[in-house]
C-alpha cells in the first residue's frame, strides 16, 4: 500500500546545538491511528512539526506519495484567541482559506456540534473549562475537513475522566471522517487505547526503538480498558518503552 506520508533519514539539530532527532525513517499509511510515545525531549513533537511543515529538518526528506493532504494540527495548549467567541475561533482556518460565508457558517456549526458544544458558540475561552477549550481546538482542526490530523499531547493537562471522554470522541471523529491520525503522547495507556500502531522513540537524540502494530476493536469504550486484549497491548508498549530507556 502506498504511504500517505514518508519520513526518510530525518535528522534535526537546533541552532542551540541540541540534536533532537538522530535519524528517523517512518511510513504512515492512510486511515491508521499512529501514536508516538517516548520520554520527554526525545523528538516526538519535533517529528510532528516536521511532518506538518512547521519546521524544517536538518537533513532527510518529507514525502507525500499520494499528494499533500489537508492537514489539521491540535497543540497541547488549545491556543485559542481569548478575544474571540467559540464560533470565531473555529472559523479561523476557514477565513484563512477565504471560504464563502455560507459555507464557512455551515462547517463551523457542524464542527462545534460534533464536539458537543452546540450551546457554546457565543461563549469566550475564559468561560470554558480545560476540556471544553480542547474541544474547541479539535473543532477548529476538523472544520477544515483534514485527511491527516496531527495531535501533540492534546489531553496531557486534563483530568483522567475528561481525557477518556475525549479519547472516545476522537476515535469517533477519526472513524466518521476516515482521517489518518498521528498522535503524540506520554501515556502508554492512552496510546494502547487509541492506536492501531504505536511507535516508541528512544531518549534524545530520538530514534525509533520499536514499531508495534495493534488490533483493537474498531468500536471501543471504557469496557475495553478492562479486557485482557487492552492489558496485553499496554504491556507491549510499556515493555518497549522501558527497553528504549534502558530500564528493563
C-alpha positions as CSV (number, residue, x, y, z in Angstrom):
1,X,0.0,0.0,0.0
2,X,1.3,3.5,-0.9
3,X,2.1,5.5,2.1
4,X,0.3,8.8,2.9
5,X,3.4,10.2,4.5
6,X,7.0,9.1,4.3
7,X,9.8,10.5,6.5
8,X,13.2,9.4,5.3
9,X,16.5,9.9,7.0
10,X,15.1,12.8,9.1
11,X,17.5,14.5,11.5
12,X,17.1,17.7,13.4
13,X,19.7,19.8,15.1
14,X,18.6,23.1,16.5
15,X,20.7,26.3,16.5
16,X,21.4,25.8,20.2
17,X,23.3,22.6,19.2
18,X,20.6,20.3,20.7
19,X,20.2,17.2,18.5
20,X,16.5,16.3,18.8
21,X,16.3,13.5,16.2
22,X,19.3,11.5,15.1
23,X,17.6,9.6,12.2
24,X,14.0,8.8,11.6
25,X,12.5,6.6,8.9
26,X,8.7,6.3,9.1
27,X,6.0,5.5,6.6
28,X,2.4,6.3,7.6
29,X,-0.4,4.5,5.8
30,X,-3.8,6.2,5.1
31,X,-6.6,5.6,7.6
32,X,-4.5,4.4,10.6
33,X,-4.2,5.8,14.1
34,X,-0.5,6.1,14.9
35,X,0.7,7.1,18.3
36,X,4.3,8.2,19.0
37,X,5.4,7.5,22.6
38,X,8.7,8.3,24.3
39,X,10.5,10.1,27.1
40,X,10.5,13.9,27.3
41,X,12.8,15.6,24.9
42,X,13.1,12.5,22.6
43,X,11.9,14.4,19.5
44,X,8.3,13.4,19.4
45,X,6.9,16.9,19.0
46,X,9.7,17.9,16.7
47,X,8.9,15.0,14.3
48,X,5.2,16.1,14.3
49,X,6.1,19.7,13.5
50,X,8.4,18.5,10.7
51,X,5.6,16.4,9.2
52,X,3.3,19.4,9.4
53,X,5.9,21.7,7.7
54,X,6.1,24.0,10.7
55,X,9.8,23.4,11.0
56,X,12.4,22.0,8.5
57,X,14.6,19.0,9.2
58,X,18.3,19.4,9.2
59,X,18.5,16.6,6.7
60,X,16.3,14.0,5.2
61,X,13.1,14.2,3.2
62,X,9.3,14.5,3.9
63,X,7.4,13.0,1.0
64,X,3.7,12.8,0.2
65,X,3.4,9.9,-2.2
66,X,-0.4,10.5,-2.7
67,X,-0.1,14.3,-2.7
68,X,-0.1,16.5,0.3
69,X,-3.5,16.2,2.0
70,X,-5.4,18.8,4.0
71,X,-3.7,18.8,7.5
72,X,-5.2,19.7,10.8
73,X,-3.0,20.3,13.9
74,X,-4.0,20.3,17.5
75,X,-1.4,21.5,20.0
76,X,-1.0,20.6,23.7
77,X,-2.3,24.1,24.6
78,X,-5.7,24.9,22.9
79,X,-4.1,28.2,21.6
80,X,-7.5,29.9,21.3
81,X,-7.9,33.6,20.6
82,X,-9.2,35.0,24.0
83,X,-11.0,37.9,22.4
84,X,-13.0,35.7,20.0
85,X,-16.0,33.5,20.6
86,X,-16.0,29.7,20.2
87,X,-17.5,30.1,16.7
88,X,-15.0,32.7,15.6
89,X,-12.1,30.5,16.9
90,X,-13.4,27.5,15.0
91,X,-13.9,29.7,11.9
92,X,-10.2,30.9,11.8
93,X,-8.8,28.3,9.3
94,X,-11.8,28.8,7.0
95,X,-11.3,32.5,7.0
96,X,-7.6,31.9,6.1
97,X,-8.9,29.9,3.1
98,X,-11.2,32.7,2.1
99,X,-14.2,30.4,2.2
100,X,-17.6,31.8,1.3
101,X,-19.5,32.9,4.4
102,X,-22.5,30.5,4.0
103,X,-20.1,27.5,3.5
104,X,-18.0,28.5,6.5
105,X,-21.1,29.1,8.7
106,X,-22.3,25.5,7.9
107,X,-18.9,24.0,8.6
108,X,-18.4,25.9,11.8
109,X,-21.8,24.9,13.2
110,X,-21.3,21.2,12.3
111,X,-17.8,21.1,13.8
112,X,-19.0,22.6,17.0
113,X,-21.9,20.2,17.2
114,X,-19.7,17.2,16.6
115,X,-17.5,18.1,19.7
116,X,-20.6,18.6,21.9
117,X,-20.5,22.3,22.2
118,X,-23.6,23.4,20.3
119,X,-24.8,25.7,23.0
120,X,-21.5,27.4,23.5
121,X,-21.0,29.1,20.0
122,X,-21.0,32.6,21.6
123,X,-19.0,31.8,24.7
124,X,-15.5,33.1,25.2
125,X,-12.5,30.9,26.1
126,X,-12.4,32.4,29.6
127,X,-15.8,30.9,30.2
128,X,-14.8,27.4,29.3
129,X,-13.2,24.5,31.2
130,X,-10.0,23.0,30.1
131,X,-11.7,20.1,28.4
132,X,-14.1,22.4,26.6
133,X,-11.3,24.6,25.3
134,X,-9.6,21.4,23.9
135,X,-12.9,20.5,22.2
136,X,-12.9,23.9,20.6
137,X,-9.3,23.3,19.4
138,X,-10.4,20.0,17.9
139,X,-13.4,21.6,16.3
140,X,-11.2,24.2,14.7
141,X,-9.0,21.5,13.3
142,X,-11.8,19.3,11.8
143,X,-13.7,22.3,10.4
144,X,-11.2,22.4,7.5
145,X,-12.0,18.7,6.9
146,X,-8.4,17.4,7.1
147,X,-7.5,14.0,5.9
148,X,-4.5,14.0,8.3
149,X,-4.8,15.1,11.9
150,X,-1.6,15.8,13.8
151,X,-2.1,16.0,17.6
152,X,0.7,17.0,20.1
153,X,-0.2,15.7,23.5
154,X,-3.6,17.4,23.4
155,X,-5.0,15.8,26.5
156,X,-2.0,15.9,28.8
157,X,-3.2,18.6,31.1
158,X,-6.7,17.2,31.6
159,X,-8.2,15.0,34.3
160,X,-8.5,11.3,33.6
161,X,-12.3,11.2,33.1
162,X,-12.2,14.2,30.7
163,X,-9.3,12.6,28.9
164,X,-11.0,9.3,28.4
165,X,-14.2,11.0,27.1
166,X,-12.1,13.0,24.6
167,X,-10.3,9.8,23.6
168,X,-13.7,8.2,22.7
169,X,-14.8,11.3,20.8
170,X,-11.6,11.5,18.9
171,X,-12.0,7.9,17.8
172,X,-15.5,8.6,16.6
173,X,-14.4,11.6,14.6
174,X,-11.5,9.8,13.0
175,X,-13.7,6.9,12.0
176,X,-16.5,9.0,10.7
177,X,-14.2,11.2,8.6
178,X,-11.8,8.5,7.6
179,X,-8.9,10.6,9.0
180,X,-5.4,9.4,9.4
181,X,-4.2,10.5,12.9
182,X,-0.7,10.9,14.2
183,X,-0.9,11.4,18.0
184,X,2.0,12.3,20.3
185,X,1.5,11.2,24.0
186,X,3.5,10.3,27.1
187,X,0.8,7.9,28.1
188,X,1.3,4.2,27.5
189,X,-2.4,3.5,28.3
190,X,-3.7,6.3,26.0
191,X,-1.5,5.0,23.1
192,X,-2.7,1.4,23.6
193,X,-6.3,2.5,23.7
194,X,-6.3,4.8,20.7
195,X,-3.9,3.2,18.3
196,X,-3.7,0.7,15.5
197,X,0.1,1.3,15.6
198,X,2.5,2.7,18.3
199,X,6.0,3.9,17.5
200,X,8.3,4.1,20.6
201,X,11.2,6.5,20.5
202,X,14.5,6.4,22.4
203,X,15.8,9.2,24.6
204,X,17.4,12.2,22.7
205,X,18.6,12.2,20.1
206,X,15.4,10.4,19.1
207,X,15.5,7.1,17.2
208,X,12.6,4.7,16.5
209,X,13.2,2.0,19.1
210,X,10.1,-0.1,18.4
211,X,7.2,-0.1,15.9
212,X,4.2,-2.0,17.4
213,X,1.1,-2.9,15.4
214,X,-2.1,-3.3,17.4
215,X,-5.5,-4.7,16.6
216,X,-8.1,-3.1,18.9
217,X,-11.8,-3.5,18.1
218,X,-13.0,-0.7,15.8
219,X,-15.7,0.3,18.3
220,X,-14.5,0.5,21.9
221,X,-15.4,2.2,25.1
222,X,-14.5,2.1,28.8
223,X,-15.2,-1.6,29.0
224,X,-12.3,-2.3,26.5
225,X,-9.9,-0.9,29.1
226,X,-10.8,-3.8,31.4
227,X,-10.1,-6.5,28.8
228,X,-7.1,-8.8,28.5
229,X,-6.5,-7.5,25.0
230,X,-6.1,-4.0,26.2
231,X,-3.8,-5.1,29.1
232,X,-1.7,-7.0,26.6
233,X,-1.4,-4.1,24.2
234,X,-0.4,-1.7,27.0
235,X,2.1,-4.3,28.3
236,X,3.8,-4.4,24.8
237,X,4.1,-0.6,24.6
238,X,5.3,-0.4,28.2
239,X,7.9,-3.1,27.7
240,X,9.2,-1.4,24.5
241,X,9.4,1.9,26.2
242,X,11.4,0.5,29.2
243,X,13.8,-1.2,26.7
244,X,14.2,2.1,24.8
245,X,15.0,3.9,28.0
246,X,17.3,1.1,29.2
247,X,15.3,0.5,32.4
248,X,14.4,-3.2,31.8
